[in-house]
Amino acid sequence: MLVGAFYFPTDYGMDVAELAAALETRGFDSLFVCEHTHIPVSRRTPFPSGGELPKRYAHTHDPFVALSFAAAATRTLKLGTGICLVPQRDPIVTAKSVASLDMLSGGRFIFAMGGGWNVEEMEDHGTSYETRFKVLRERALAMRELWTKDEAEFHGEFVNFDKTWAYPKPKQKPHPPLFLGGETDHTLKRVVEFCDGWFPRPRSGWEPKSAVKRLRETALAAKRDPKTLSITVFGAPTDEAGLAPYREAGIERVLFGVPDAGRDEVLGLLDKRMSMLKG
């Protein structure tokens, strides 16, 4: 089982390039960075975890810029978005960012996407909460066309463009792995339809063995080979006893959280987390 980290790349926390190099040196598989373009001051949408919204949500760097610095500081570390808020992004611009980062990093990018939870944030981008997953689906399919076709075109309800040239193409073929965040049955159907993997959070009632079974059954029902799909868990346990069920279930990758803290605190945590690499 692969072990990586996720991080809010803030303007006050540990430098993302230094963090990436530290993870690679210690043998971790990957670094995924979170995204919020901005946080509307109204705070009409409550924080899903309850309480006050943590400071880091309003202080993140652009994920593709942050990962570019991480890529330049490393050679083998996988680089991912965890998650990219695709309903808030122009698909043509985002497709180019993905392809550029994948090519310049030597094919190390993993594209994990999500619909988002902050209603005001997505409304500022012209997307409604009710249609965000329809928008995500079309934008993902349109980006896939841009990555794989010499003359790409797409005509849908939310994305529409005639034949176009869009380069560079990603180094990974046909494109970087696409993962989708969420835990519902609707999420699994979307994963099976147009993604390469599932990016769930281990919320209450979530169990690795049953999660693998759910994904497998959803794939078979859609006549897709379950072996073409993998699972990366966002926020898995950090102790060996907690991780054992994940290893036994065949989970491909788990991610632990890195705090938005200073260098000394973060490096101490990474050294402590190295025990996760056993097994």
C-alpha positions as CSV (number, residue, x, y, z in Angstrom):
1,M,0.0,0.0,0.0
2,L,1.3,3.4,-1.0
3,V,1.4,6.2,1.6
4,G,1.2,9.9,0.8
5,A,0.2,13.2,2.3
6,F,-2.3,15.9,1.7
7,Y,-1.7,19.6,2.5
8,F,-3.3,23.0,2.3
9,P,-0.5,24.9,0.6
10,T,-0.9,28.1,2.5
11,D,0.9,31.4,2.4
12,Y,2.0,31.0,6.0
13,G,2.7,27.3,6.4
14,M,5.8,25.2,5.4
15,D,7.0,26.0,1.9
16,V,5.4,23.4,-0.4
17,A,8.6,22.7,-2.3
18,E,10.5,22.0,0.9
19,L,7.6,19.8,2.1
20,A,7.7,17.8,-1.2
21,A,11.4,17.3,-1.0
22,A,11.1,16.1,2.6
23,L,8.3,13.7,1.7
24,E,10.4,12.2,-1.1
25,T,13.5,11.9,1.0
26,R,11.6,10.0,3.6
27,G,10.1,7.5,1.1
28,F,6.5,8.7,0.9
29,D,4.7,8.2,-2.4
30,S,2.9,11.4,-3.0
31,L,1.8,14.9,-2.1
32,F,-1.8,16.1,-2.8
33,V,-2.7,19.7,-2.3
34,C,-6.2,21.1,-1.5
35,E,-7.9,23.9,-3.3
36,H,-10.2,26.9,-2.5
37,T,-10.1,29.8,-4.9
38,H,-11.5,32.2,-2.2
39,I,-13.8,32.1,0.8
40,P,-16.8,34.5,0.6
41,V,-17.0,36.5,3.9
42,S,-20.7,35.9,4.2
43,R,-20.1,32.4,5.5
44,R,-23.7,31.5,4.6
45,T,-22.6,27.9,4.0
46,P,-21.7,26.2,7.3
47,F,-18.4,24.4,7.6
48,P,-19.2,20.7,7.0
49,S,-17.1,19.6,10.0
50,G,-18.8,22.0,12.3
51,G,-17.5,25.0,14.2
52,E,-15.5,27.9,12.7
53,L,-13.9,27.5,9.3
54,P,-10.1,27.0,9.8
55,K,-7.8,29.8,8.6
56,R,-6.1,27.6,6.0
57,Y,-9.2,27.5,3.8
58,A,-8.8,31.2,2.8
59,H,-5.0,31.1,2.4
60,T,-4.2,28.4,-0.2
61,H,-2.0,28.9,-3.1
62,D,-3.3,27.9,-6.6
63,P,-2.8,24.1,-6.6
64,F,-1.1,24.0,-10.0
65,V,1.4,26.7,-9.2
66,A,2.1,25.0,-5.8
67,L,2.6,21.6,-7.4
68,S,4.9,23.1,-10.1
69,F,7.3,24.2,-7.3
70,A,6.9,20.8,-5.7
71,A,7.7,19.1,-9.0
72,A,10.8,21.2,-9.5
73,A,12.1,20.1,-6.0
74,T,11.6,16.4,-6.5
75,R,12.2,13.6,-9.0
76,T,9.9,10.7,-8.1
77,L,7.2,12.0,-5.8
78,K,3.7,11.8,-7.3
79,L,1.9,15.1,-7.4
80,G,-1.9,15.4,-7.0
81,T,-4.8,17.7,-6.4
82,G,-6.8,16.7,-3.5
83,I,-9.3,17.9,-4.6
84,C,-9.5,20.3,-7.6
85,L,-12.8,22.1,-7.6
86,V,-13.6,21.5,-11.3
87,P,-17.0,23.1,-11.2
88,Q,-15.2,26.4,-10.4
89,R,-12.7,26.1,-13.2
90,D,-12.7,26.8,-16.9
91,P,-12.1,23.4,-18.5
92,I,-9.9,24.6,-21.4
93,V,-7.5,26.5,-19.1
94,T,-7.5,23.7,-16.5
95,A,-6.8,21.1,-19.2
96,K,-3.7,23.1,-20.2
97,S,-2.6,23.4,-16.6
98,V,-2.9,19.6,-16.1
99,A,-1.2,18.8,-19.3
100,S,1.7,21.2,-18.7
101,L,2.3,20.0,-15.1
102,D,2.2,16.4,-16.2
103,M,4.6,16.9,-19.0
104,L,7.0,19.1,-17.1
105,S,7.0,16.8,-14.1
106,G,7.8,13.8,-16.2
107,G,4.3,12.2,-15.9
108,R,3.9,12.4,-12.1
109,F,0.5,14.1,-11.9
110,I,-2.7,12.6,-10.4
111,F,-5.9,14.6,-11.0
112,A,-8.4,14.2,-8.1
113,M,-11.6,16.2,-8.6
114,G,-14.5,17.1,-6.5
115,G,-17.8,19.1,-6.6
116,G,-17.2,21.3,-3.6
117,W,-19.4,22.2,-0.6
118,N,-19.2,26.0,-0.4
119,V,-22.3,27.3,-2.1
120,E,-21.2,31.0,-2.2
121,E,-17.8,30.1,-3.5
122,M,-19.1,28.2,-6.5
123,E,-21.8,30.8,-7.2
124,D,-19.1,33.4,-7.6
125,H,-17.8,31.2,-10.4
126,G,-21.2,31.0,-12.1
127,T,-22.0,27.5,-11.0
128,S,-25.0,26.5,-8.9
129,Y,-24.8,23.9,-6.1
130,E,-27.6,21.9,-7.6
131,T,-25.9,21.3,-11.0
132,R,-22.2,21.1,-9.8
133,F,-21.8,17.4,-10.5
134,K,-23.3,17.8,-14.0
135,V,-20.9,20.6,-14.7
136,L,-18.0,18.5,-13.3
137,R,-18.8,15.6,-15.5
138,E,-19.0,17.6,-18.7
139,R,-15.8,19.5,-17.9
140,A,-14.0,16.3,-17.1
141,L,-15.2,14.7,-20.4
142,A,-14.2,17.8,-22.3
143,M,-10.8,17.9,-20.8
144,R,-10.3,14.3,-21.7
145,E,-11.0,15.2,-25.3
146,L,-8.5,18.0,-25.2
147,W,-5.8,15.7,-23.8
148,T,-6.3,12.9,-26.3
149,K,-7.4,14.4,-29.6
150,D,-5.3,16.4,-32.1
151,E,-8.5,18.3,-33.0
152,A,-10.8,18.2,-30.0
153,E,-14.4,19.4,-29.8
154,F,-17.1,19.1,-27.3
155,H,-20.8,20.0,-27.3
156,G,-22.8,19.7,-24.1
157,E,-25.1,21.6,-21.8
158,F,-22.4,23.4,-19.9
159,V,-19.3,23.1,-22.2
160,N,-19.3,23.9,-25.8
161,F,-16.4,24.4,-28.3
162,D,-15.7,23.5,-31.9
163,K,-12.6,21.7,-33.2
164,T,-9.6,23.1,-31.6
165,W,-5.8,22.5,-31.2
166,A,-4.7,22.3,-27.6
167,Y,-1.2,21.5,-26.6
168,P,0.9,20.3,-24.9
169,K,-0.6,16.9,-24.4
170,P,0.0,15.1,-21.0
171,K,3.0,12.8,-20.8
172,Q,0.9,10.0,-19.3
173,K,-1.2,8.3,-21.9
174,P,-4.0,8.6,-22.5
175,H,-4.0,11.2,-19.7
176,P,-3.2,11.5,-16.0
177,P,-5.3,9.3,-13.7
178,L,-8.7,10.9,-12.9
179,F,-10.0,10.4,-9.4
180,L,-13.3,11.6,-7.9
181,G,-14.0,12.5,-4.3
182,G,-17.1,11.6,-2.4
183,E,-18.7,8.7,-0.6
184,T,-22.2,8.2,-2.0
185,D,-23.5,5.6,-4.5
186,H,-23.9,8.5,-7.0
187,T,-20.1,9.2,-6.6
188,L,-19.3,5.5,-7.4
189,K,-21.4,5.6,-10.5
190,R,-19.6,8.7,-11.7
191,V,-16.2,7.1,-10.9
192,V,-17.1,4.0,-12.9
193,E,-18.4,6.1,-15.8
194,F,-15.5,8.5,-16.5
195,C,-12.7,8.2,-13.9
196,D,-9.8,5.9,-13.1
197,G,-10.2,5.8,-9.3
198,W,-12.1,6.8,-6.2
199,F,-11.0,9.4,-3.7
200,P,-13.2,8.9,-0.6
201,R,-12.9,10.2,3.0
202,P,-13.3,7.5,5.7
203,R,-16.3,9.1,7.4
204,S,-18.5,7.5,10.0
205,G,-19.5,4.0,8.8
206,W,-16.9,3.8,6.1
207,E,-15.0,0.6,6.1
208,P,-12.2,-0.5,3.7
209,K,-13.4,-4.0,2.9
210,S,-17.0,-2.9,2.2
211,A,-15.8,0.1,0.3
212,V,-13.8,-2.1,-2.1
213,K,-16.8,-4.3,-2.5
214,R,-19.1,-1.4,-3.3
215,L,-16.7,-0.1,-6.0
216,R,-16.3,-3.6,-7.5
217,E,-20.1,-4.2,-7.6
218,T,-20.7,-0.8,-9.2
219,A,-18.1,-1.5,-11.9
220,L,-19.5,-4.9,-12.7
221,A,-23.0,-3.5,-12.9
222,A,-21.7,-1.0,-15.5
223,K,-19.8,-3.7,-17.4
224,R,-16.4,-2.2,-16.4
225,D,-13.4,-4.2,-15.2
226,P,-12.9,-3.4,-11.5
227,K,-9.2,-4.0,-12.0
228,T,-9.0,-0.7,-14.0
229,L,-10.1,1.3,-10.9
230,S,-8.2,2.0,-7.7
231,I,-8.8,3.8,-4.4
232,T,-6.9,6.5,-2.7
233,V,-8.2,7.4,0.8
234,F,-8.1,11.0,1.9
235,G,-7.4,11.2,5.7
236,A,-6.8,7.6,6.6
237,P,-5.7,6.4,10.1
238,T,-2.0,7.0,10.9
239,D,-1.4,4.1,13.3
240,E,-0.5,0.6,12.2
241,A,-3.5,-1.0,13.8
242,G,-5.8,1.4,12.0
243,L,-4.1,1.0,8.7
244,A,-4.2,-2.9,8.8
245,P,-7.7,-3.1,7.4
246,Y,-6.8,-0.9,4.5
247,R,-3.8,-3.1,3.6
248,E,-5.9,-6.2,3.9
249,A,-8.7,-4.7,1.7
250,G,-6.3,-3.9,-1.1
251,I,-6.5,-0.1,-0.9
252,E,-3.9,1.2,-3.3
253,R,-3.0,4.5,-1.4
254,V,-3.7,6.3,1.8
255,L,-3.1,10.0,2.6
256,F,-2.4,11.6,6.0
257,G,-2.8,15.2,6.7
258,V,0.1,17.6,7.1
259,P,-0.8,20.7,9.3
260,D,-0.5,24.3,8.1
261,A,2.4,24.8,10.5
262,G,6.0,25.7,10.5
263,R,9.0,23.7,9.2
264,D,10.1,22.2,12.5
265,E,6.7,21.0,13.5
266,V,6.0,19.5,10.1
267,L,9.3,17.7,9.8
268,G,8.9,16.2,13.2
269,L,5.5,14.9,12.2
270,L,6.8,13.4,9.0
271,D,9.5,11.5,10.9
272,K,6.8,10.2,13.2
273,R,4.6,9.1,10.3
274,M,7.4,7.1,8.7
275,S,6.1,4.1,10.6
276,M,3.1,4.1,8.2
277,L,5.5,2.9,5.4
278,K,5.9,-0.5,7.0
279,G,4.0,-3.5,5.7
